[in-house]
Amino acid sequence: MIDTLLDLDDAVDFGASGRAETLVIACGAVARELVDIIKLNRWSHMAVTCLPAIWHNTPQKITEGVRAKIHANRDAYSKILCLYGDCGTGGALDVMLEQEGVERIEGTHCYAFYAGLPEFDALMEEELGSFFLTDYLARFFDRLIIQGFKLDKIPEMRDMIFGHYKRLVYLSQVHDKALLAKAKAAADYLALELVVRPVGYGIVPAFLKKAA
């Protein structure tokens, strides 16, 4: 099984209890959910290595970071999967993965593969001005959004950055009253309508099952 979770912003590894045959290279923002899925399905052959979630602020690091993980681990595993969206790489990640022969989950970001691709498109058709939270983003909203955009120091930046949004859509992976409260607080802070959609893990389990 998977080792105890560390700080999800760190580039940490989670090893399988048996001999791992499949490695999943993932963003730290989906690490907790990925580990939960692996535990629930008892995929003891599967190991995980994560890159820092904070790299979403510097997406130019992602492609070469994933490539380095592939090269460092290729000889140790019979299969490598990539649990990343495009995540602002402008297609560079997909070009590299095709060169390396590594499959990536469908979707341009985690919102799409958690909600499901058609479902996410429908959410955007409902309201283009939608700002999304996952469990991870709800959990670390203060650190990633308020502190990350320095809104605690420059409050007027809030409306400059988020003024064009109409609603906050919370795509929840698990039912957790504490996370729901955090999502409500985030919506209140941004002065946005809160919409809650319990989507679970979306298409992630089916993607991983290909290697199960």
C-alpha positions in Angstrom: 0.0 0.0 0.0 0.9 3.7 0.0 3.1 5.4 2.6 1.7 8.1 4.9 1.0 11.4 3.0 3.5 14.2 3.5 3.0 17.9 2.6 1.3 17.9 -0.7 3.4 20.8 -1.9 6.6 18.8 -1.7 8.0 16.6 -4.4 7.3 13.4 -2.5 7.2 9.7 -3.4 4.7 7.0 -2.3 5.9 3.5 -2.7 3.8 0.3 -3.1 4.0 -2.4 -0.5 4.8 -5.1 -3.1 7.0 -4.8 -6.1 5.6 -1.8 -8.0 5.1 -2.4 -11.7 3.3 0.9 -12.6 4.5 4.4 -11.7 2.0 7.4 -11.8 3.7 10.8 -12.1 1.3 13.3 -10.6 0.8 16.9 -9.5 1.0 17.3 -5.8 -2.5 18.9 -5.9 -4.1 15.5 -6.7 -1.8 13.4 -4.5 -4.2 12.8 -1.7 -7.0 11.7 -4.0 -4.7 9.6 -6.1 -3.4 7.7 -3.0 -7.0 7.2 -1.7 -8.1 5.7 -5.1 -5.1 3.3 -5.0 -5.8 2.3 -1.5 -9.6 1.8 -2.1 -8.8 -0.5 -5.1 -5.9 -2.3 -3.4 -3.6 -1.6 -6.4 -0.5 -2.7 -4.5 1.5 -2.8 -7.7 1.2 0.9 -8.3 3.6 3.6 -7.0 3.3 7.4 -7.1 5.8 10.2 -7.5 4.7 13.8 -7.2 5.9 17.2 -8.4 5.2 20.3 -6.4 1.7 21.7 -6.8 3.1 25.2 -6.6 4.5 24.7 -10.0 1.1 25.7 -11.4 2.4 29.3 -10.8 5.4 28.5 -13.0 4.1 26.0 -15.6 7.2 26.2 -17.6 8.8 23.9 -15.0 6.2 21.1 -15.4 7.2 19.6 -18.8 10.9 19.2 -18.0 10.0 18.1 -14.4 7.8 15.3 -15.7 10.5 14.3 -18.3 13.1 14.1 -15.5 10.8 11.8 -13.5 10.3 9.6 -16.6 14.0 9.3 -17.3 14.8 8.7 -13.6 12.3 5.8 -13.3 11.9 4.3 -16.7 14.1 1.2 -16.0 12.3 0.5 -12.7 8.8 0.2 -14.0 7.0 -1.6 -16.8 4.5 1.2 -17.3 4.4 4.9 -16.5 1.3 7.1 -16.5 1.0 10.8 -16.2 -1.8 12.4 -14.0 -1.5 16.0 -15.1 -3.6 18.2 -17.2 -2.0 20.5 -19.7 -1.8 22.9 -16.7 -0.6 25.9 -18.7 2.2 24.2 -20.6 0.6 25.3 -23.9 0.8 21.8 -25.3 4.5 21.2 -24.5 3.6 18.5 -22.0 1.7 16.4 -24.5 4.5 16.8 -27.1 7.1 15.6 -24.6 4.9 12.7 -23.4 4.3 11.5 -27.0 8.1 11.5 -27.5 8.6 9.5 -24.3 5.7 7.1 -25.0 3.8 8.0 -21.8 0.1 8.2 -21.6 -1.6 11.2 -19.9 -5.1 11.4 -18.5 -7.6 13.3 -20.7 -8.4 16.9 -19.8 -6.7 20.3 -19.7 -6.7 20.5 -15.9 -7.9 18.6 -12.8 -11.3 20.3 -12.9 -12.0 18.6 -16.2 -10.9 15.1 -15.2 -12.6 15.4 -11.8 -15.9 16.7 -13.2 -15.8 14.5 -16.3 -15.0 16.1 -19.7 -18.6 16.6 -21.0 -19.8 17.7 -17.5 -17.1 20.3 -17.2 -17.9 21.7 -20.7 -21.5 21.9 -19.6 -20.5 23.8 -16.4 -18.6 26.3 -18.6 -21.6 26.6 -20.9 -23.8 27.4 -17.9 -21.5 30.2 -16.8 -18.2 31.2 -18.4 -17.4 33.3 -15.3 -16.9 30.2 -13.1 -14.0 29.9 -10.7 -13.4 26.3 -9.6 -12.2 24.7 -6.4 -11.3 21.1 -5.7 -10.9 19.6 -2.3 -7.2 20.5 -2.5 -7.9 24.1 -3.4 -10.6 24.4 -0.7 -8.2 23.0 1.9 -5.4 25.4 1.0 -7.4 28.4 -0.3 -5.8 30.8 2.2 -2.3 29.8 1.3 -2.7 29.4 -2.5 -5.2 32.1 -3.3 -5.2 34.8 -0.6 -1.5 34.6 0.2 -0.5 33.4 -3.2 -2.0 36.5 -4.9 -0.9 38.7 -1.9 -4.6 39.6 -1.3 -3.9 39.7 2.4 -1.4 42.6 1.7 -3.1 44.3 -1.2 -6.9 43.7 -0.7 -7.9 45.8 -3.8 -6.3 43.2 -6.0 -9.2 40.8 -5.2 -11.6 42.6 -7.5 -9.0 43.2 -10.1 -8.2 39.5 -10.3 -11.6 37.9 -9.6 -14.1 40.7 -10.5 -15.0 39.1 -13.8 -16.1 35.8 -12.2 -19.8 35.3 -11.4 -19.7 32.1 -9.3 -17.4 29.7 -7.4 -18.0 26.1 -8.3 -16.8 23.6 -5.7 -16.1 20.3 -7.3 -15.9 18.1 -4.2 -14.2 14.7 -4.2 -15.4 13.6 -0.8 -18.2 14.6 1.5 -16.5 16.7 4.2 -18.3 19.4 6.2 -15.1 21.1 7.1 -14.1 21.4 3.4 -17.6 22.6 2.5 -17.3 25.3 5.2 -14.0 26.3 3.7 -15.5 26.5 0.2 -18.3 28.7 1.6 -15.8 31.0 3.2 -13.9 31.2 0.0 -17.0 32.1 -2.0 -17.8 34.8 0.6 -14.3 36.2 0.5 -14.4 36.5 -3.3 -18.0 37.8 -3.2 -19.2 35.0 -5.5 -22.2 32.7 -5.6 -21.3 29.2 -4.4 -22.3 26.2 -6.4 -21.5 22.8 -5.0 -21.1 19.8 -7.3 -20.1 16.5 -5.7 -18.2 14.8 -8.5 -16.0 12.4 -6.7 -12.8 11.3 -8.5 -14.3 11.7 -12.0 -12.4 9.8 -14.7 -9.3 9.2 -12.6 -10.1 5.7 -11.4 -10.9 4.5 -15.0 -7.7 6.0 -16.2 -5.7 4.2 -13.5 -7.6 0.9 -14.0 -5.9 0.6 -17.5 -2.8 -0.4 -15.6 -4.5 -2.4 -12.9 
